Amino acid sequence: MVSTAAFVIPLLALWLWWPVSSLNGTSRLARLLAALITALLGITPALLLKAVQTNALPYAVVARLQVPGGWILAMLLMLALFVLLRDLLWLIARLMGRTSLAQLLHLPALTAAAVVTTGCLSAIGVFNALQPPRVHEQQIAVRNLPTALQGLRIAVLADIHASPVNDASYVQTIVQRTLATTPDLIVLPGDMVDGDVATSRAHVAPLAALSARYGVWAAPGNHEYYSGYNAWMADFRRLGLNLLENRMQLLNIKGSKLALSGIGDPVFGRTSPNNADPEVAEGVPPDVDAVAAQARKAGAQFHILLAHQPKFARDNADKGVNLQISGHTHGGLILGMDRWLVAPVNNGFVRGEYEIGNMKLLVSSGAGLWAGFAIRLGVAPRIELLTLVAQQ
């Protein structure tokens, strides 16, 4: 990623500033300096990510630096759209012989105004992202729901990303707001933490207070693999979380057999400097066939699957899963970007409900955010409180 950023971001910086010229001319030196400053700031988030991947700096330091880094990244995304629009209009003006309009589009004031505007929008996005989530209650209609499961209330805590940024106070607020809803079941479909255990253990600790009639269940997400999988799974067990690692648990609810399962994440195989041996991958690969077979063998009447990434939902729908609960996308983060950027890389799934054959998919907007891109514009964090109802 660092090499890609080192190539792409300087090009964007040059594209942003090089065409700029006042009516009296703007010096090459001024434009080069502006492009250089933009490029240096722009590659900083990639360098911070490299520091995380190599443990070059303590994670407690890097995590806090990543927040302004995400602000810069969001600015660059918006500025990329700005230069596309600016220079498309410039080209149209030139082709139409509107020379004066073309000159106005490349005035320094216009580009400077775009930088200030995107900076303010990104700052609002950072502020939004750092606010603890509110409870969002919704009914979710599913096919083949046993009568005994009608009205079952499930709290979904996806993508908490407990860290020095989403700290113990932040996580405690999530726990308190969740418990206030008295759900029947609490599920955490991955990305509970960021950083090594020594750094983030205190921030994830409030999860130990979670409780529900039918238990608190968690499946791994990609950030558990990045952060030292085995150490974190041991810590989650210490906190009392029930882990579903390619495993199905049969729950007897009012005489009905509910299969609740969780699978590993597709990033399995990645190594981490926080692994017991940094050169050896930890964790489990996703195996939906295994949990589907376990559910059939147990005679389950309804199957809920926790799969962190939603992108393989169409495959999972063919395995007898009735409801898949996922996270990972953070709801798309920014309105507009959610549909044209986040959804395509997740096979069209970004947030909310999707009907896939006889299966319903719920993609949570997430209860937290990764510090490396802590931005939310128009997509609020959520504690999803689902009430199961039979689809007519």
N, C-alpha and C positions, 0 to 999 in steps of 0.2 A: 504493500500500500504506500509506503514511503516513497519508493521510486516512481510510482504512478503519480502521486501528488506532486513530487518534485518536477515532473514533466508537465502535467496538466495545469496546475495552478499558476505558474509563471506565464503560460500562454494566455490564460484568462486575464491575468493582471495586465499584460501587454495589450490585449484586445480592449480592455476597459479604458486604458489611459492613452494609448498611442494615437488614436484618431482625434483626441480632444485638441481643439485649437481655438483660441479666441479670434475675434475679427482682426486683431492686430498681430496674431501669431503667438503661439506658446512654444517656449524653447524646448528642444529635445531633452535637455538636461532635466527640466522640471517634470516632463512626462516619464522619463526613465526613472527618476527618483520615486515618483508616485507608484509606478509599476513595481519597483524593487521593494518598497515598503509593503505594498499589498501582497506580493509574492512571499516575502519572509513571514508575515503574519499568517498567511494562508496555509503554509506548510507546517506551522507549529502544531496543530492538532495531530497530524500524522506522526510527527516526532514524539509527541507525548504518548501516542498509542504504541510506538516502538519501544518507548521506555517501559511501558507496562509489560509488553511481551518479553522483554529481556531482563526485567527487574533492575534496570539501570538506576532507577530512583525509587525510594519508598512509595508504596501505593498511596499512602495517606497524603503525600505531597502531590503526586500526579493527579489523583482524583479531583482535588480542588482546582488544579490548573486546567483540567479538562473542561470545566464549566465555561470559562471565558473562551476556551478553544471551540466549543460547540457554538457559541455566539458568533464567532468568526466564520465557521463553516456555514451556518444558516445565512449570514450576510452574503457569502460567496454564491450560494445557490440562488438567492434572489437577484444578485447582481448579474449572474449569468443570463437570467431571463430578461433583465433590463437591457443588456448589450445586444441580445438577439432582437428585441423589439426596436431599440434605438437604431441599429444599423439596417434593419429591414426597412424602417421608415425612411432612413437616409437614402437607401438605394432607390426606393420608389420615388422620392423627391428628385433625385438626380436624373432618373429616367424620364420624369415628367418635365424636366427643365426648371424645376423650382430650386434654383441655386441658393437663394436666401434662406429657405426653409432647411435645406441640407446643412447650411452653416450653423443655423440655430441648434440643430440636433447634436452638434459636436462642440457646443460651447462648454467651457469648464464648469459653469454654474449648474448646468443640467446634470452632469455626471456627479458633481459634488453633492447636489441635492439627493440624487439616488443613493449615494453612499450614506448620507445622514438618515434618510428615510428607512433604508434597510437595516441600519444599525439600531434605530429606535424599535422597529418591528421585532428584530431579533432579541432585543433586551426585554420586550414584553413577553416574548416566547420563553425566555429563560425564567422570568418571574413565574409564569404560569406553570412551568415544568417542575419548579421547586415546591409547589403547594401540595400538601397531602391530598389524596383522593377523597371524593365524596361517594356515598353509597348511591348506586343506580339500580333501582328495582325494576324488574321486568318479568313478564310471563314468557315462557318459551314453549311453544307448542311442538310436541314430538309425536311421531307415529308409534303405534304398538305399545303405548304406555300402560302398564298394569294399573288397575284401579287403585291398588294399595299405594302406588307412587304418586298419585294425583295430589298436587299441592306440596310436594317435597321441595324444600327451600335450600338452595345451594349457594354458598358464598364463594366467589371466585377471586382469588388474590394472585393475579398474574404479574410477572415482571416487577417485583418489588425492588430489586437491585440494591439491597441493603449495603451501605458503604459509608465512608466518611462524609459523603454528600447527603445521601438518603440515610441519615444517621439514626441512632437509637430513638431519639425523640420522634422522628418521622415515622419509623416503624411502629412505635408505641401508639401513635395516633391511628394508624391503620388497624391495629389490633383492637383498640377501644371502639372504633366505629363499626368494626365487623361484629364484635361481641354484642353490641347494642341492638343488632338486628335479630339476635337469637336464631341463627340458621340451624337447619337440621344436619348439614354437612358442610365442611369447609375444604376446598381444594386449592392447591397451589401448583399450577401447570408450568413450573420452571422459571429460571432466572431469579431465584430468590436473593442472590448475592453477587457482589463484585469484589475482587481483591482476595488476598490470601487470608487464611483463617486467623492468623495472629492480628491482622489489621482490622478485619470486619466482624470478628466474633461478637464483640460487644454490641454491634449495631443490629445483628440478626437475633440477638438474645430475646427481645420481647415476643418473638413468635412462640416461645414456650408457653405463653399464657393463653394461646388459642385453644378453644374447646368447643365441641359440638356433639350432639346426641349420637351421631353415627361416625364421629371421628374427624380428624384432620389429616389429609392425605396430600402427598407431594410427589411430583415427577420431575426429573431433571430437565434443565434447559441448557442452551449452548454456553451460557456464562458460567455454569458450574464446571464444565469441561475446561474452560479457559482459566479457572481460578484455583485448580487443584481438587479434582473430583473426589478422590477417596477421602481426603481430609475433611471436605465439606459434608460428604454423606455421613461420616462418623459424627460430625458436630450436629447435623440435623437429627440424627437418632438420639443424641444426648438431650436435645431440646424436646423430644417426644413426638416429632413428626413421623408419620407412617409413610415410608418410602415405597414407591411403586416403580421399580426398575425392571421393565419387561415382566411385570408381575400383575396378577389379577387377585383382587380380594372380593370374596362373596359376602355381601351384606344382606342380612335378613331384616326386611323392613315391612312390618305388619303382615308377615307371612309371605311376602313376595321376595324372590331372589334377585337382588341387584348386583351385577358384576361391575366393580369399579377397578379400572386398570390404568396403568401408566407405562409409557415406553421411553427408551433412551432417545437421544437427540442425534440427528444426522451428522453433526460435526464430530461424532466419535472418530477417533484416529488422530485428532490434533493433540500435540503435546503442549505442556505448560511448564513454565519455570517453577510453578508451585506444586507440581507433582512430586511424589516421593523420589522418583527418578525422572528428572526433567526430559530425558530422552525417550521415555516410555509412555505411551498413551494410557490413560485411565478411563474408567467408565464402561458403559455398555452401548452397543449399537441399537437402533430402534428395531424392535421385532414384534410387529402387530400380529403376525401369524401366531406367535407363541401365546399372547394374551387372549386372542380370539379362541384358540384351542382350549385354553384353560377355562374360559367362560362357557363354552359348549359342554365340556366335560362335567362342569359343576351344575349344569342344568339351569343356567341363568335365564331369567325371563326378560331382562333389559340390561343393556351394556353401555356404560359411560366410559369413554376413553380420554385420558389426559395425554395429549401430545403437544409438546411445546410449540413446534412449528406447524402452521396450518397447511403448508403447501402440498402435503401428500394426502389431504382429506379425501380426494376422489378414490384413491386406492383403498383407504381405510373403510370407506362406505361399503365396499364389496366384501368385507370381512365379518359382517354381522353386527357392526357397531351401530347403536341407535343414536347416540349423542357424543360428539367429540367436542372437547373444550380445549382451546388453544390460546396462546398469547403471541409473544415474539415481535409482532408488528408495531406495538405501542399505538395501535389505532391509526397509524400512518403519520402521526406527529403534526403535520401541517396540512390544512385543507388545500386541496389542489395537488400538492405533492403526494397525498395519500393515494390518489387514483392513478396518476401518471408515472409514479416512481415506485412506491412501496408495493402496491397491489400487483403489478406485473412480475416482480421478483418473488412473489409468494403465490404464484399461479392464480392470481385474481382475487385472493382473499386478503382483506385488510382489517375490517372490524365489523362487529354485529353478527347477524344470523345469515346462514346460507343453507338452502335446501339442496341436498345431494342424494338423489334417489330416495331411499327410505331413511337416510341419516340426516340429522340436523347438525350443523357446525356452528359453534359460537366462538368467535374470535374476540377476546377481551381487548379493550383499549389500554389495559395495564394500570397497575396501582403505583408505579414508579417509573424511573427512567435511568438508562445508562448515563453516567456522568459525561461521557464523550460526546453526546449529542442531546443535551438536556434542553430541548425546545418543544413547546406545544403552542400551536396557533390554531384555534378552532377545534381542537381535539382534546378534551379534558381527560385527566386520569380518572379511573373508576375502580371502585370495589363493586363488582357485578353481583347482584343478588338475584338469582334465577328462581322462579317458581315454575315447576314442571306442570304442564297441563296437556291433556290428550288432544292431538290434532284431529279435527273433524274431517 
